[in-house]
Amino acid sequence: MNVYGIILAAGQGNRFDDQVNKMYVKIAGETPLERSIKACRAAGCFRGLVVVCHQDERRQAQEIGEEVWPGGICYATGGDTRQQSAYNGILALPPQTDIVAVHDGARCFVTPDLIRRCVQSCEKYGSGVAGHRSVDTVKMADAEGIFLTTLDREQIVLVETPQVFWAGPLRNAYEKARREGFTGTDDAGLLERMGVQVRLVESGIDNFKLTRPADFIKGEKMLMQGMLRIGQGFDVHRFAAGRRFLLGGVEIPFEKGLQGHSDADVLAHAVTDALLGAAAAGDIGELFPDTDPAYLGADSMLLLRSVADKLHKKGWEIGNVDTTVFLEKPKISAYKKVIEQSLAEALGISPKNVNVKAKTAEGMGAVGTGRAAAAAAVCTLIK
């Protein structure tokens, strides 16, 4: 089957913001258009897509499309109504198209599984329209807000997208509506006028439409649940004579330094492990083993910077870093701001998102007796 998709991204969004097309407002780092294209590509059933957009937003849409699906997308200009935009998308389809899935880009949380099920329904039954049955009591009301009657909610379906049909009947339905001056609210309504039986494909609660600003907040919260990671790190080194005492890349005057294979920057090591832990990417000992001569005397801040760079390339953004240094001497309160600045530069984040605290061990253990220093760190990563 030659299955193609149409993504509608030219809506006016009057209930959102007259000055901004919601298709290009980022949610957790991605635009709705970008998320919709990714879902369609991941579904694995499309030969390509048509993105319907405003003429003056064509370049912006193309930049997103080429980044997500290079060579897999063509573009059509939106019309004054949803129906006109969808028809323009249909006209842009290749002539060999068998099945068409029309999807509203504002439903950017659609899953690849739902898309596949709608397409499979069309292959089997001739149609597949996403939607869900009402769980609320549904009433009709007049213009004054007075209830007129209660409808049978067992027969009420809240219709969504994608809406999938055979290409021929879909085109015929749109052309019939144009000839007769009929305007519908979705593709299914136009097919129903042609006598086509339209079949429901049950969707999930997350296939909601971005309509108002509150929907963006809801969507971001939903996405962040799977995109926020927390990591912790801990390290301890004993003091030794003849060594520099480094914390977070800052040398602090003291009679001793910390012993280690590298420069033994205990704070940098703790932060590095926190980042690796949040990304589920192992630990500092695996990446920079103390048995490797290449890391003898290594600058721990360079190692920290290299880990941060790798995480950035994998799509992780460092949210914040909170640290605690445990030692009796020397006092580091005068150096905390400088250390925070040093760590921030290595991580590529604002110093406002880095915090350094210091604690003693009240004379207990190796730290309390001045024989060692330790550091703990907690960080957040955002995908």
Rosetta blueprint (number, residue, H / E / L):
1 M L
2 N L
3 V E
4 Y E
5 G E
6 I E
7 I E
8 L E
9 A L
10 A L
11 G L
12 Q L
13 G L
14 N L
15 R L
16 F L
17 D L
18 D L
19 Q L
20 V L
21 N L
22 K H
23 M H
24 Y H
25 V L
26 K L
27 I E
28 A L
29 G L
30 E E
31 T L
32 P H
33 L H
34 E H
35 R H
36 S H
37 I H
38 K H
39 A H
40 C H
41 R H
42 A H
43 A H
44 G L
45 C L
46 F L
47 R L
48 G E
49 L E
50 V E
51 V E
52 V E
53 C E
54 H L
55 Q H
56 D H
57 E H
58 R H
59 R H
60 Q H
61 A H
62 Q H
63 E H
64 I H
65 G H
66 E H
67 E H
68 V H
69 W L
70 P L
71 G L
72 G L
73 I E
74 C E
75 Y E
76 A E
77 T E
78 G L
79 G L
80 D L
81 T L
82 R H
83 Q H
84 Q H
85 S H
86 A H
87 Y H
88 N H
89 G H
90 I H
91 L H
92 A L
93 L L
94 P L
95 P L
96 Q L
97 T L
98 D L
99 I E
100 V E
101 A E
102 V E
103 H E
104 D E
105 G L
106 A L
107 R L
108 C L
109 F L
110 V L
111 T L
112 P H
113 D H
114 L H
115 I H
116 R H
117 R H
118 C H
119 V H
120 Q H
121 S H
122 C H
123 E H
124 K H
125 Y H
126 G L
127 S E
128 G E
129 V E
130 A E
131 G E
132 H E
133 R E
134 S L
135 V L
136 D L
137 T L
138 V E
139 K E
140 M E
141 A E
142 D L
143 A L
144 E L
145 G L
146 I L
147 F E
148 L E
149 T E
150 T E
151 L E
152 D L
153 R H
154 E H
155 Q H
156 I L
157 V E
158 L E
159 V E
160 E E
161 T E
162 P E
163 Q E
164 V E
165 F E
166 W E
167 A H
168 G H
169 P H
170 L H
171 R H
172 N H
173 A H
174 Y H
175 E H
176 K H
177 A H
178 R H
179 R H
180 E H
181 G L
182 F L
183 T L
184 G L
185 T L
186 D L
187 D H
188 A H
189 G H
190 L H
191 L H
192 E H
193 R H
194 M L
195 G L
196 V L
197 Q L
198 V L
199 R L
200 L E
201 V E
202 E E
203 S L
204 G L
205 I L
206 D L
207 N L
208 F L
209 K L
210 L L
211 T L
212 R L
213 P H
214 A H
215 D H
216 F H
217 I H
218 K H
219 G H
220 E H
221 K H
222 M H
223 L H
224 M H
225 Q H
226 G H
227 M H
228 L E
229 R E
230 I E
231 G E
232 Q E
233 G E
234 F E
235 D E
236 V E
237 H E
238 R E
239 F E
240 A E
241 A E
242 G L
243 R L
244 R L
245 F L
246 L E
247 L E
248 G L
249 G L
250 V E
251 E E
252 I L
253 P L
254 F L
255 E L
256 K E
257 G E
258 L E
259 Q L
260 G L
261 H L
262 S L
263 D L
264 A L
265 D L
266 V H
267 L H
268 A H
269 H H
270 A H
271 V H
272 T H
273 D H
274 A H
275 L H
276 L H
277 G H
278 A H
279 A L
280 A L
281 A L
282 G L
283 D L
284 I H
285 G H
286 E H
287 L H
288 F L
289 P L
290 D L
291 T L
292 D L
293 P H
294 A H
295 Y H
296 L L
297 G L
298 A L
299 D L
300 S H
301 M H
302 L H
303 L H
304 L H
305 R H
306 S H
307 V H
308 A H
309 D H
310 K H
311 L H
312 H H
313 K H
314 K L
315 G L
316 W L
317 E E
318 I E
319 G E
320 N E
321 V E
322 D E
323 T E
324 T E
325 V E
326 F E
327 L L
328 E L
329 K L
330 P L
331 K L
332 I L
333 S H
334 A H
335 Y H
336 K H
337 K H
338 V H
339 I H
340 E H
341 Q H
342 S H
343 L H
344 A H
345 E H
346 A H
347 L H
348 G L
349 I L
350 S L
351 P H
352 K H
353 N H
354 V E
355 N E
356 V E
357 K E
358 A E
359 K E
360 T L
361 A L
362 E L
363 G L
364 M L
365 G H
366 A H
367 V H
368 G H
369 T L
370 G L
371 R L
372 A E
373 A E
374 A E
375 A E
376 A E
377 A E
378 V E
379 C E
380 T E
381 L E
382 I E
383 K L
